[in-house]
Amino acid sequence: MHFRLLKRAVLMILLLSVAACGALNPPTPTPTPTLTPTHLPTATFTPTDTPPPTNTPTPTLTPTFTFTPSLTPTFTVTPTPSNTPGAVATFTYYDNTDFIDAPDNILSILASPMIAYLNTNNRVGTGGTPQPGNNIETLYFAAPTNPNGRIQILQFDSSTGTDVFISQSGSSIAYMRPSGNPSVSGLYLVDLQIGVTGRILPLDNLTQRGIYSEPVWSPDGEQLALVLATGYDLDIFTVRRDGTGPTNVTNRGSYDFYPAWSPDGQNILFVSDRLRCPSWIPGEPGTCDGTPNPPPTGGNVFVMNMATRETRQVSDMWVSEPPRWLNPRQVVYAAGDPLFGDPERSLWITDIVSGDSRQLLGSTDPLKLAEAWSPSGQQVIYQAAGSSTQIVLAGIGGNEIGRINDLTFARYGMSAAWSPDGTRVAIGGVNGECPYGVIVYDSGLGNIARGNPPPSMCEPTFSPDGRYIGFTGVNSRVDGRVDVYAANSNGFGASNLTSALRGNIHMIGWVGGQ
């Protein structure tokens, strides 16, 4: 308790000292503008030395000065760009700082897995009379075994929406705070170790040059990777949890986005259009600026070693979705997007150490959607979309292990999650469209749980220790709204963690227990 207060006091002293140092600096640079006028008049008096007609050739020197304007067309040659430089966000050092009321022992509590969720527009009061929304969004952490043991972590305006990003340990949080006031709008960080929140970027939103790319925390919660628009392109930046050390780690003129930290924190996976467009900066070799090339919606997959900044290409395939890690050496991604008119969507897995890339073959399904790879990368379950939808479990060699025909989710309407040991897989719907109850299979599609609603199951996810399944569901017998549930890893014993709350519920996922 005293250590946490001491860290808070030290932080506030540092913030005040930065402000005080800025106030003590005298405005010494202002006399410099007075120097330029004094030199210009003295230069114009030189023609007074040429009254005799014989000195008239001296005016021929003035045409030589006319060549300086002729240099300006050389600058108009590079502005062939159709691109105009965009505004660049500047990092701030924890301005708008405030303390939060999370429990002092929150880090001890996070030693066990908890479910993070948002409650928006909670309506206080009981009875049948509808209460007005309060436009407040509250972040809670809840233990899966204690429905009444939720812990309030943070409150903010409901305009934040789902733009809340939590580290695996649960100790570091980033969130957006949109506002019409530029002195308030921006990306904020929360350090639960000292209970402080502050702004690090004055942003209106996270959509940069038409691409939404989520900020992601390193596994230890010490660094945040995020995507920002620079003058002509997109770059990936890292910043420490305390808001210091912002660094552009890509910085080469291409569009670089969709960062993902490796589980060991040594590498960052990302997507880049650098092979197609080396640069979007006017005048640089191979620039795409001023050409018919539209801004990219995807790119190739690359991996960067964060210690050496060495960057290697992972795949030749063009992807328009975020790739992700299975383990410290295997990454998975999809090529082809039906939303952009592609007739097929193929699944790939690459070993970044050996460089071996493999496409999932052996299936005639052209559209493989909502895929979930087992932790070992040896199996994948996906939704096969054609004239009808089916659920397929396949091995990495393309051998079909099983096919489920009686779970007819709409296209893009299925979600699946594997247990950490790869022995179980849970299947549900998405976005509140949850037509089935709790469904859990083993790694060979043998039934473990096949329940009927209520509750229904959407967005299932296993806890880091594999003991529980967190999911959202709807109980039509109560009020028909979405709630957060936790069940045992076999799908049984589900309990509602949010039944005592009003308003809208959004599950973020598991935190802590690392």
C-alpha positions as CSV (number, residue, x, y, z in Angstrom):
1,M,0.0,0.0,0.0
2,H,2.7,2.5,1.0
3,F,4.9,1.4,-1.9
4,R,2.1,2.1,-4.4
5,L,1.5,5.5,-2.9
6,L,5.2,6.3,-3.0
7,K,5.3,5.4,-6.7
8,R,2.3,7.6,-7.4
9,A,4.0,10.5,-5.6
10,V,7.3,10.1,-7.5
11,L,5.3,10.0,-10.8
12,M,3.5,13.3,-9.9
13,I,6.8,15.0,-8.9
14,L,8.3,14.0,-12.3
15,L,5.3,15.3,-14.2
16,L,5.4,18.6,-12.2
17,S,9.1,19.0,-12.7
18,V,8.7,18.6,-16.5
19,A,6.1,21.3,-16.5
20,A,8.3,23.6,-14.3
21,C,11.3,23.2,-16.4
22,G,9.4,24.3,-19.5
23,A,8.1,27.4,-17.6
24,L,11.7,28.5,-16.6
25,N,13.1,28.7,-20.1
26,P,13.4,32.3,-21.2
27,P,12.3,33.2,-24.8
28,T,15.9,33.9,-26.0
29,P,15.3,32.8,-29.6
30,T,12.9,35.7,-30.4
31,P,15.7,38.3,-31.2
32,T,16.8,36.3,-34.3
33,P,14.0,37.7,-36.5
34,T,15.3,41.2,-36.1
35,L,18.6,40.2,-37.7
36,T,17.1,39.4,-41.0
37,P,15.7,42.9,-41.8
38,T,19.0,44.6,-40.9
39,H,21.0,42.6,-43.5
40,L,18.5,43.1,-46.3
41,P,18.6,46.9,-46.3
42,T,22.5,47.0,-46.3
43,A,22.5,44.7,-49.3
44,T,20.2,46.9,-51.3
45,F,22.5,50.0,-50.9
46,T,25.2,48.4,-53.1
47,P,23.5,49.7,-56.3
48,T,24.2,53.3,-55.0
49,D,27.8,52.7,-55.8
50,T,26.9,52.4,-59.6
51,P,25.8,56.0,-60.5
52,P,28.3,56.3,-63.4
53,P,27.0,54.8,-66.7
54,T,30.1,52.8,-67.1
55,N,29.0,50.7,-64.1
56,T,25.7,49.8,-65.7
57,P,26.9,46.3,-66.4
58,T,26.5,45.7,-62.7
59,P,22.7,45.3,-63.1
60,T,23.6,42.2,-65.2
61,L,24.2,40.6,-61.8
62,T,20.6,40.9,-60.9
63,P,19.5,38.5,-63.7
64,T,21.8,36.0,-62.1
65,F,19.6,36.2,-59.1
66,T,16.6,35.4,-61.2
67,F,18.0,31.9,-61.5
68,T,17.1,31.3,-57.9
69,P,13.4,31.4,-58.8
70,S,14.1,29.0,-61.6
71,L,15.1,26.5,-59.0
72,T,11.5,26.4,-57.7
73,P,10.4,24.3,-60.7
74,T,12.7,21.6,-59.5
75,F,10.6,21.3,-56.4
76,T,7.4,21.2,-58.4
77,V,8.7,18.1,-60.2
78,T,8.5,16.0,-57.1
79,P,5.0,17.2,-56.3
80,T,3.7,15.0,-59.0
81,P,2.2,13.3,-55.9
82,S,-1.5,13.1,-55.6
83,N,-0.7,12.4,-52.0
84,T,-0.6,15.3,-49.6
85,P,1.2,14.8,-46.3
86,G,-1.3,14.0,-43.6
87,A,-1.3,15.2,-40.0
88,V,1.1,13.3,-37.8
89,A,0.1,12.5,-34.2
90,T,2.8,13.5,-31.6
91,F,3.3,11.5,-28.5
92,T,2.7,13.2,-25.2
93,Y,4.1,12.1,-21.8
94,Y,1.1,11.1,-19.7
95,D,-0.9,14.3,-19.8
96,N,-4.4,14.4,-18.3
97,T,-3.1,12.2,-15.6
98,D,-5.4,10.7,-13.0
99,F,-5.5,8.1,-10.3
100,I,-7.8,5.0,-10.5
101,D,-9.6,3.2,-7.7
102,A,-8.6,-0.4,-8.5
103,P,-7.8,-2.4,-5.3
104,D,-4.3,-2.2,-4.1
105,N,-4.0,-6.0,-4.2
106,I,-5.2,-6.2,-7.8
107,L,-1.9,-7.8,-8.9
108,S,-2.2,-10.5,-6.4
109,I,-5.8,-11.1,-7.5
110,L,-4.6,-11.4,-11.1
111,A,-2.4,-14.3,-10.2
112,S,-5.5,-16.4,-11.1
113,P,-7.4,-16.1,-14.4
114,M,-10.2,-13.6,-14.6
115,I,-12.7,-12.6,-17.2
116,A,-12.6,-8.9,-18.4
117,Y,-15.8,-7.4,-19.6
118,L,-17.4,-4.0,-20.2
119,N,-20.8,-2.8,-18.9
120,T,-22.2,0.2,-20.8
121,N,-25.1,2.4,-19.8
122,N,-25.9,0.6,-16.6
123,R,-29.3,1.4,-15.3
124,V,-29.3,1.8,-11.6
125,G,-32.4,0.8,-9.8
126,T,-34.9,-2.1,-9.5
127,G,-38.5,-2.6,-10.5
128,G,-40.2,-2.5,-13.9
129,T,-39.7,1.2,-14.5
130,P,-37.0,1.7,-17.3
131,Q,-34.1,3.9,-16.1
132,P,-32.2,6.3,-18.4
133,G,-28.8,5.3,-19.6
134,N,-25.9,7.0,-17.8
135,N,-23.5,7.0,-20.8
136,I,-20.8,5.5,-18.6
137,E,-18.8,2.4,-19.5
138,T,-17.2,0.3,-16.7
139,L,-14.4,-2.2,-17.0
140,Y,-14.7,-5.2,-14.7
141,F,-12.5,-8.2,-13.9
142,A,-14.4,-11.2,-12.6
143,A,-13.3,-14.6,-11.2
144,P,-15.0,-17.5,-13.0
145,T,-16.0,-19.1,-9.7
146,N,-17.6,-16.1,-8.0
147,P,-20.5,-14.4,-9.9
148,N,-20.7,-11.7,-7.3
149,G,-17.0,-11.1,-7.0
150,R,-16.6,-8.6,-9.9
151,I,-14.0,-5.9,-9.4
152,Q,-14.4,-2.5,-10.9
153,I,-11.2,-1.4,-12.6
154,L,-12.0,1.7,-14.6
155,Q,-14.8,4.0,-15.7
156,F,-14.9,6.1,-18.9
157,D,-17.4,7.6,-21.3
158,S,-19.4,5.1,-23.4
159,S,-17.9,6.6,-26.6
160,T,-14.9,4.4,-25.9
161,G,-16.9,1.5,-27.1
162,T,-14.9,-1.7,-27.4
163,D,-11.6,0.1,-27.9
164,V,-10.1,-1.3,-24.7
165,F,-7.0,-3.4,-24.9
166,I,-5.6,-5.3,-21.9
167,S,-2.2,-7.1,-21.5
168,Q,-2.2,-10.8,-20.9
169,S,-1.1,-10.2,-17.3
170,G,-4.0,-7.7,-16.8
171,S,-1.7,-5.1,-15.3
172,S,-1.5,-2.8,-18.4
173,I,-4.5,-1.3,-20.2
174,A,-4.9,0.9,-23.3
175,Y,-8.1,2.6,-24.2
176,M,-9.5,5.3,-26.5
177,R,-11.2,8.4,-25.3
178,P,-12.9,10.1,-28.2
179,S,-14.0,13.7,-27.6
180,G,-14.7,16.9,-29.4
181,N,-12.1,18.5,-27.3
182,P,-8.6,18.0,-28.7
183,S,-7.0,18.5,-25.3
184,V,-8.9,15.4,-24.1
185,S,-9.3,13.1,-27.0
186,G,-6.7,10.4,-27.4
187,L,-5.2,7.1,-26.5
188,Y,-4.7,6.5,-22.8
189,L,-2.6,4.0,-20.8
190,V,-3.4,2.5,-17.4
191,D,-0.7,1.2,-15.1
192,L,-2.3,-0.9,-12.5
193,Q,0.9,-1.4,-10.6
194,I,0.7,2.3,-9.4
195,G,-2.9,3.0,-10.2
196,V,-2.4,5.8,-12.7
197,T,-3.9,6.6,-16.1
198,G,-2.7,9.2,-18.6
199,R,-2.9,10.2,-22.3
200,I,0.0,9.3,-24.6
201,L,-1.4,10.3,-28.0
202,P,-3.9,13.0,-29.1
203,L,-6.0,10.8,-31.5
204,D,-9.6,10.9,-32.6
205,N,-9.7,7.2,-33.4
206,L,-7.6,4.2,-34.2
207,T,-8.5,4.0,-37.9
208,Q,-5.4,5.3,-39.6
209,R,-5.5,5.9,-43.4
210,G,-8.6,3.7,-43.7
211,I,-7.1,0.7,-41.8
212,Y,-8.2,-0.3,-38.2
213,S,-5.3,-2.0,-36.5
214,E,-5.6,-2.9,-32.8
215,P,-2.9,-1.9,-30.4
216,V,-1.3,-5.0,-28.8
217,W,0.7,-5.4,-25.6
218,S,3.9,-7.4,-25.3
219,P,3.4,-10.6,-23.2
220,D,4.9,-9.0,-20.1
221,G,2.7,-5.9,-20.5
222,E,5.8,-3.6,-20.7
223,Q,5.4,-2.3,-24.3
224,L,2.5,-1.4,-26.5
225,A,2.7,-1.8,-30.3
226,L,0.4,0.4,-32.3
227,V,-0.1,1.7,-35.9
228,L,0.0,5.4,-36.7
229,A,-0.2,7.4,-39.9
230,T,3.0,9.3,-40.7
231,G,3.3,11.8,-43.5
232,Y,2.4,9.5,-46.4
233,D,2.1,6.0,-45.0
234,L,1.5,3.8,-41.9
235,D,4.2,2.7,-39.4
236,I,4.3,0.6,-36.3
237,F,5.4,2.3,-33.1
238,T,6.2,0.9,-29.7
239,V,5.9,2.8,-26.4
240,R,6.6,1.8,-22.9
241,R,3.8,1.3,-20.3
242,D,4.8,4.5,-18.6
243,G,4.4,6.5,-21.9
244,T,8.2,6.9,-22.5
245,G,10.4,5.7,-25.3
246,P,8.0,6.0,-28.3
247,T,9.9,4.4,-31.3
248,N,9.0,4.0,-35.0
249,V,10.2,0.4,-35.6
250,T,9.3,0.1,-39.3
251,N,9.9,3.7,-40.7
252,R,10.5,2.9,-44.3
253,G,7.7,4.6,-46.3
254,S,5.4,1.6,-46.8
255,Y,2.1,0.7,-45.2
256,D,3.0,-1.5,-42.1
257,F,0.1,-2.6,-39.9
258,Y,-1.5,-5.5,-37.9
259,P,1.3,-6.0,-35.4
260,A,1.3,-9.1,-33.2
261,W,3.8,-9.9,-30.5
262,S,5.2,-13.5,-30.3
263,P,4.4,-15.4,-27.1
264,D,8.1,-15.0,-26.0
265,G,8.1,-11.2,-26.7
266,Q,11.1,-11.5,-29.0
267,N,9.4,-10.8,-32.4
268,I,6.6,-8.8,-33.9
269,L,4.6,-10.2,-36.8
270,F,3.0,-7.6,-39.2
271,V,1.6,-7.0,-42.6
272,S,3.3,-4.7,-45.2
273,D,2.8,-3.7,-48.8
274,R,6.6,-2.9,-49.2
275,L,7.1,-5.6,-51.9
276,R,4.4,-3.9,-54.1
277,C,5.1,-0.3,-53.0
278,P,8.5,0.2,-51.5
279,S,7.5,3.7,-50.5
280,W,4.6,6.2,-50.6
281,I,6.9,9.2,-50.0
282,P,7.2,11.6,-53.0
283,G,10.5,11.5,-54.8
284,E,11.8,8.2,-53.3
285,P,12.9,5.4,-55.5
286,G,10.0,3.1,-56.5
287,T,7.4,5.4,-54.9
288,C,3.8,4.6,-55.5
289,D,2.8,8.2,-54.9
290,G,1.3,9.8,-57.9
291,T,0.6,6.5,-59.6
292,P,-2.8,4.8,-60.2
293,N,-2.1,2.5,-57.2
294,P,-4.8,2.9,-54.5
295,P,-3.9,2.7,-50.9
296,P,-3.5,-1.0,-49.9
297,T,-6.0,-3.0,-48.0
298,G,-3.4,-5.8,-47.3
299,G,0.1,-6.9,-47.9
300,N,2.6,-9.7,-47.3
301,V,3.4,-11.1,-43.8
302,F,6.8,-10.1,-42.3
303,V,8.4,-10.8,-38.9
304,M,10.8,-8.4,-37.1
305,N,13.3,-9.4,-34.4
306,M,12.8,-6.7,-31.8
307,A,16.4,-6.9,-30.5
308,T,18.2,-6.5,-33.8
309,R,15.3,-5.0,-36.0
310,E,16.1,-7.6,-38.6
311,T,13.0,-8.1,-40.8
312,R,12.2,-11.2,-42.8
313,Q,9.4,-12.0,-45.2
314,V,7.2,-14.8,-44.0
315,S,4.9,-15.4,-47.0
316,D,4.5,-14.7,-50.7
317,M,0.7,-14.7,-50.2
318,W,-1.2,-11.4,-50.2
319,V,-3.3,-11.2,-47.0
320,S,-5.9,-8.7,-45.8
321,E,-6.5,-10.0,-42.3
322,P,-4.3,-9.9,-39.2
323,P,-1.9,-12.9,-38.9
324,R,-1.4,-14.5,-35.5
325,W,1.0,-16.7,-33.5
326,L,0.3,-20.2,-32.5
327,N,3.5,-20.5,-30.5
328,P,7.0,-18.8,-30.6
329,R,7.9,-20.3,-34.0
330,Q,4.6,-21.0,-35.8
331,V,2.3,-18.3,-37.4
332,V,-1.0,-18.8,-39.2
333,Y,-2.8,-16.5,-41.7
334,A,-5.4,-16.6,-44.5
335,A,-5.1,-15.6,-48.1
336,G,-8.0,-14.4,-50.1
337,D,-11.0,-12.4,-48.8
338,P,-14.5,-13.1,-50.2
339,L,-15.5,-9.6,-49.0
340,F,-13.2,-8.2,-51.7
341,G,-14.4,-10.6,-54.4
342,D,-12.0,-13.5,-53.9
343,P,-13.6,-16.8,-54.9
344,E,-11.4,-18.7,-52.4
345,R,-10.0,-18.3,-48.9
346,S,-7.0,-20.5,-48.2
347,L,-5.3,-21.3,-44.8
348,W,-1.6,-21.2,-44.3
349,I,0.9,-22.0,-41.5
350,T,4.6,-21.0,-41.5
351,D,7.5,-22.0,-39.3
352,I,9.5,-18.8,-38.9
353,V,12.7,-20.7,-37.9
354,S,12.8,-23.1,-40.8
355,G,10.9,-20.9,-43.2
356,D,8.6,-23.8,-44.2
357,S,5.2,-22.6,-45.3
358,R,2.3,-25.1,-45.8
359,Q,-1.2,-24.6,-47.2
360,L,-4.0,-26.6,-45.8
361,L,-4.9,-29.0,-48.6
362,G,-7.0,-32.1,-49.1
363,S,-10.3,-30.3,-49.0
364,T,-12.6,-29.2,-51.8
365,D,-14.1,-26.4,-49.7
366,P,-13.2,-23.1,-51.5
367,L,-14.1,-20.9,-48.6
368,K,-12.7,-21.8,-45.2
369,L,-13.9,-19.3,-42.6
370,A,-13.6,-18.7,-38.9
371,E,-10.6,-21.1,-38.6
372,A,-9.2,-22.0,-35.2
373,W,-5.8,-23.8,-35.2
374,S,-4.9,-26.2,-32.4
375,P,-2.0,-24.9,-30.2
376,S,0.4,-27.4,-31.8
377,G,-0.6,-26.5,-35.4
378,Q,-1.4,-30.1,-36.2
379,Q,-5.2,-29.5,-36.6
380,V,-7.6,-26.8,-37.7
381,I,-11.3,-26.5,-37.4
382,Y,-13.2,-24.2,-39.8
383,Q,-16.5,-23.3,-41.3
384,A,-16.9,-24.6,-44.8
385,A,-19.1,-22.1,-46.7
386,G,-20.7,-23.1,-50.0
387,S,-24.3,-23.7,-50.9
388,S,-24.6,-24.7,-47.2
389,T,-22.3,-24.3,-44.2
390,Q,-20.6,-27.2,-42.4
391,I,-17.9,-27.4,-39.7
392,V,-14.8,-29.3,-40.7
393,L,-11.9,-30.6,-38.6
394,A,-8.8,-31.4,-40.6
395,G,-5.2,-32.3,-40.0
396,I,-2.3,-30.2,-41.2
397,G,-1.7,-32.7,-44.0
398,G,-5.2,-31.9,-45.3
399,N,-6.7,-35.2,-44.1
400,E,-10.3,-34.6,-43.0
401,I,-10.9,-35.9,-39.4
402,G,-14.6,-35.1,-39.2
403,R,-17.4,-33.0,-40.6
404,I,-20.4,-31.7,-38.7
405,N,-23.6,-31.1,-40.7
406,D,-26.1,-30.3,-38.1
407,L,-24.6,-27.0,-36.8
408,T,-25.7,-24.5,-39.5
409,F,-24.2,-21.2,-38.5
410,A,-24.6,-18.4,-41.0
411,R,-21.5,-17.4,-43.0
412,Y,-18.9,-15.7,-40.7
413,G,-21.2,-16.7,-37.9
414,M,-19.1,-19.3,-36.1
415,S,-16.4,-19.0,-33.6
416,A,-14.2,-21.8,-32.1
417,A,-11.5,-22.1,-29.4
418,W,-9.1,-24.8,-28.4
419,S,-8.1,-25.6,-24.9
420,P,-4.4,-24.8,-24.2
421,D,-3.4,-28.5,-24.3
422,G,-5.3,-29.1,-27.6
423,T,-7.5,-31.8,-26.2
424,R,-10.8,-29.9,-26.5
425,V,-12.5,-27.5,-28.8
426,A,-15.6,-25.3,-28.0
427,I,-17.9,-24.0,-30.8
428,G,-20.3,-21.1,-30.7
429,G,-21.8,-18.2,-32.6
430,V,-20.8,-14.5,-32.8
431,N,-22.2,-11.1,-32.1
432,G,-25.2,-12.3,-30.1
433,E,-26.3,-14.7,-32.8
434,C,-26.0,-17.8,-30.7
435,P,-28.5,-20.5,-31.9
436,Y,-27.0,-23.4,-29.9
437,G,-26.2,-24.1,-26.3
438,V,-22.8,-25.1,-24.9
439,I,-20.9,-27.3,-27.4
440,V,-17.6,-28.9,-26.6
441,Y,-15.8,-31.7,-28.6
442,D,-12.6,-33.6,-28.1
443,S,-9.7,-33.4,-30.6
444,G,-11.4,-36.1,-32.7
445,L,-14.9,-34.4,-32.8
446,G,-16.2,-36.8,-30.1
447,N,-19.0,-35.2,-28.0
448,I,-18.1,-33.9,-24.6
449,A,-21.0,-31.5,-24.1
450,R,-23.9,-30.8,-26.4
451,G,-26.4,-28.7,-24.5
452,N,-29.6,-26.9,-25.4
453,P,-30.0,-23.2,-24.6
454,P,-30.4,-21.5,-22.3
455,P,-27.8,-20.3,-22.1
456,S,-26.6,-20.2,-25.6
457,M,-22.9,-19.9,-26.5
458,C,-21.1,-17.2,-28.4
459,E,-17.4,-16.4,-28.6
460,P,-16.1,-19.2,-26.4
461,T,-12.6,-19.0,-25.0
462,F,-10.6,-21.2,-22.7
463,S,-8.8,-19.8,-19.6
464,P,-5.0,-19.8,-19.8
465,D,-4.8,-22.7,-17.3
466,G,-7.5,-24.6,-19.3
467,R,-9.8,-25.1,-16.4
468,Y,-12.7,-22.9,-17.6
469,I,-14.5,-21.7,-20.7
470,G,-15.7,-18.1,-20.8
471,F,-18.4,-17.1,-23.3
472,T,-21.3,-14.8,-23.9
473,G,-24.8,-16.1,-24.1
474,V,-28.4,-15.2,-24.1
475,N,-31.1,-16.5,-21.7
476,S,-34.4,-15.8,-23.5
477,R,-36.3,-16.9,-20.3
478,V,-35.0,-13.8,-18.5
479,D,-34.6,-10.7,-20.6
480,G,-33.0,-11.9,-23.9
481,R,-29.9,-9.8,-23.5
482,V,-26.3,-10.9,-23.8
483,D,-24.5,-11.9,-20.5
484,V,-21.0,-13.2,-19.7
485,Y,-20.8,-16.8,-18.5
486,A,-18.1,-19.1,-17.2
487,A,-18.3,-22.9,-17.2
488,N,-15.9,-25.8,-16.5
489,S,-13.6,-26.9,-19.3
490,N,-16.1,-29.7,-20.2
491,G,-18.9,-27.1,-20.7
492,F,-20.9,-28.0,-17.7
493,G,-21.7,-25.9,-14.6
494,A,-22.2,-22.6,-16.4
495,S,-22.8,-19.5,-14.2
496,N,-23.9,-16.0,-15.2
497,L,-21.3,-13.5,-14.1
498,T,-23.3,-10.4,-15.1
499,S,-26.9,-11.1,-14.2
500,A,-26.9,-8.4,-11.5
501,L,-25.9,-5.6,-13.9
502,R,-28.1,-3.6,-16.3
503,G,-27.1,-2.1,-19.6
504,N,-25.1,-3.7,-22.4
505,I,-22.4,-6.3,-21.8
506,H,-19.3,-6.9,-23.9
507,M,-16.7,-9.6,-23.1
508,I,-13.1,-8.8,-23.7
509,G,-11.5,-12.1,-22.7
510,W,-9.3,-13.7,-20.1
511,V,-6.6,-11.8,-18.2
512,G,-4.2,-12.8,-15.5
513,G,-3.2,-16.3,-14.5
514,Q,0.1,-16.1,-16.4
